[in-house]
Amino acid sequence: MDQKSAIHRIGSALRKAWKPSLQTIQFLLSVMIPVSLGVLILEKTGLLFNISRFLTPFMHLLGLHGESSLVILSAMFMNNYSAIAVIETLHLPLREITILTVMSLIAHNLIVESTVMKKTGSSVTKMVFLRISTALIAAWILNYILPADFGASNMQTISETITTPQQFMMQDIPQIFKSWTLQTGNLILKIVILISLLMVAQKIMEEFGLLEFLGKITGPFMRLLGLPPSTGFLWIVANTLGLAYGSAIMIERVESGKLSLSEGDLFNHHVGISHSLLEDTLLFMAIGVPLFWAVVPRFILAIIIVWMERGRRILFRKSFQVGTL
């Protein structure tokens, strides 16, 4: 293949990439911005704090202090960055941080990511229930198997009382809104750059047959996970860039017919429980969580859940419905 032909094919890939990129960017921002603003209101008005107090008795059943419910709520409504920010303010022992880490890695950013998964064949209700219930099961198992003195050298004495949030003042609104606007602007810029680059990379790989080659290489590993061989590239994207940023590829492959809705739903059963093995794992390792506990529990649970879903489909053979609530 000569240089002129290669340049022409790259140009063709670029032209094919811009439309799905814009569509995905618009879709993500239409979900992320309202959710971000809604969580900000919950936090500043104290509603998030009141919900966390209500969950205190339940957290004790998982071997966690009552105030740790703030970590889970932050993760579920927002992301792992917010969960880590809360962990840093609570000074929890490493044993509890580890349990909270696994829960947060499984059940975070539920509104945005479940909306993405609906676009690729899954039910929002089912995905939210699956991720929350799996997070609770993982926490129960870890509370049972982790020794009481796990990370004892790093333990700190903490209070059982949840600190009351600062009183919200009307005069604070301009500063709060300014800070939120700056953060949202950075988010928009990040989404535009990452999704555009990712879509271009995918189209170029498709143009030169690299995706098919990658599918053949990762096929045996995907079969071991219970996933279709065609999801190899998607799995790599979901575990390097994450589910939200990798959604551009997932949505485009479903809409183009290269991945069926049934296959997309099965893939979501795995990545809903275990994704972003690179970035999110490193985030929690930075606050002292061992690599093994940040990766292995959710990865094993994801494999089990996919094979259970495959078994359920065989047993019941129910008709597949697209993106139902």
LINHU-V818647 format. One record per helix or strand of 3 or more residues. SS is the DSSP state (a for helix, b for strand). FROM is the first residue (numbers start at 1). LEN is the number of residues. If there is no record, write none. Layout:
ss->SS from->FROM len->LEN
ss->SS from->FROM len->LEN
//
This chain:
ss->a from->3 len->42
ss->a from->47 len->8
ss->a from->56 len->6
ss->a from->66 len->12
ss->a from->80 len->11
ss->a from->94 len->13
ss->a from->110 len->10
ss->a from->124 len->22
ss->a from->152 len->3
ss->a from->170 len->38
ss->a from->210 len->16
ss->a from->229 len->12
ss->a from->247 len->9
ss->a from->261 len->11
ss->a from->279 len->7
ss->a from->291 len->26
//
